Amino acid sequence: MSPRKVIITCAVTGAIHTPTMSDALPYTPDDIAKQAIDAAEAGAAIVHLHARNPLNGSISIDPADFMAFLPRIKQSTDAVINISTGGSMATPIADRIAPARNASAEMSSMNMGSMNFSFHGLADRYKEFKFDWEEEYIRASEGFIFRNSFADIAQVARELGHEHQVKFEHECYDIGHLYNLKFCLDQGMFKAPLFIQFVMGILGGIGPEIENLVFMKQTADRLFGDSYQWSVLGAGNAQMKLAPIAAEMGGNVRVGLEDSLFIERGQLATSNAQQVRKIRAMLEDRGFEIATPTEAREMLGLKGGDKVAF
């Protein structure tokens, strides 16, 4: 029997961490493009992308800021480009999906339910910040309710999925999000095979314990049978602990500086590619093969990188 193929996703910059937290966190178009390309060359079949204000690293959902790096990544690698629809938690869904709609993305993220989403505790770890916006942004997350209503989900499904044939990375932060996804699937919003990302360890969502991973997987099996692929995102120090376990359970993996700034406890990662190389080695040591972008497209039923608008 041939070794099983495992898809590595790399989430390059995200919308949680700020420039003060790590010099490796990319926020200019040049740095985002370079780190995404390097991650793909290291073995990531999918690169999950947010944009930043190139002057101060603050979060941006301006399509122009995405277009400053998307064509360069596409020209330099065959990796699947996954455009986030999370972005700013304080903005309406129409604005959050604008970058993916403008780019007619091959893949985009979709959060499967509203939730408290907080990382305010990070602010107390730093005495000074590089930019004025950082501390206020981090502390304000204590009051964030990340809205992803059924109406929002339906709008994303319609405007991205139906109109642009975008495949979604369904981000499920808790067990109820799986039931939300099942309801939406039954309503005809999505087509199999689904790609479900179990997001574990975010304050406001399910914790990163192995028992919870098993629970999420058992529930998804019951709801979706064999009509889905799945992956795990372990936030912070859960990243490298959960990823190989997920692979052993039949899943795929996600790493990247969006999810964790570290390569091991107490040591900051120097790049996204360093994390990709580490998880690749861990998977290959366990007898898995790393899926290529072409193989990932086939596994997930994607429309193809030649059908995007950048």
URUR-V461326 format. One record per backbone hydrogen bond with DSSP energy under -0.5 kcal/mol. NH is the residue of the N-H (numbers start at 0). CO is the residue of the C=O. If there is no record, write none. Layout:
NH&CO  NH&CO
//
This chain:
5&288  8&6  8&252  9&45  10&254  11&9  11&47  20&17  21&17  21&18  24&21  31&27  32&28  33&29  34&30  35&31  36&32  37&33  38&34  39&35  40&36  41&37  42&38  42&39  43&38  44&7  44&42  45&7  46&79  47&9  47&45  48&46  48&81  50&59  52&57  53&51  55&52  56&52  59&50  62&60  64&61  65&61  66&62  67&63  68&65  69&65  72&68  73&69  74&70  75&71  76&72  79&44  81&46  81&79  82&80  82&106  83&48  83&81  90&87  94&91  95&91  96&92  97&94  100&96  101&97  102&98  103&99  103&100  104&99  105&80  106&80  107&166  108&82  109&168  111&170  114&145  116&143  117&202  121&118  122&119  123&120  124&121  125&122  133&130  135&131  136&132  137&133  138&134  139&135  140&136  140&137  141&138  142&139  143&140  145&114  145&143  146&88  146&144  152&148  153&149  154&150  155&151  156&152  157&153  158&154  159&155  160&155  161&156  162&157  163&159  164&160  165&159  166&105  168&107  169&167  169&194  170&109  170&168  171&169  171&196  172&170  176&173  177&173  177&174  178&174  179&175  180&176  181&177  182&178  183&179  184&180  185&181  186&182  187&184  188&183  193&226  194&167  195&228  196&169  197&195  197&230  198&171  198&196  199&197  199&232  200&205  202&117  203&204  204&201  205&172  211&208  212&208  213&209  214&210  215&211  216&212  217&213  218&214  219&215  220&216  221&217  222&218  223&219  224&220  226&223  228&193  230&195  231&251  232&197  233&231  234&199  234&232  235&258  237&234  238&235  241&237  242&238  243&239  244&240  245&241  246&242  247&243  248&244  249&246  250&245  251&229  252&6  253&231  254&8  257&10  258&255  259&255  262&266  263&266  266&263  267&265  268&260  274&270  275&271  276&272  277&273  278&274  279&275  280&276  281&277  282&278  283&279  284&280  285&281  285&282  286&283  287&282  288&3  290&5  290&288  295&291  296&292  297&293  298&294  299&295  300&296  301&296  306&303  307&304  308&102
//
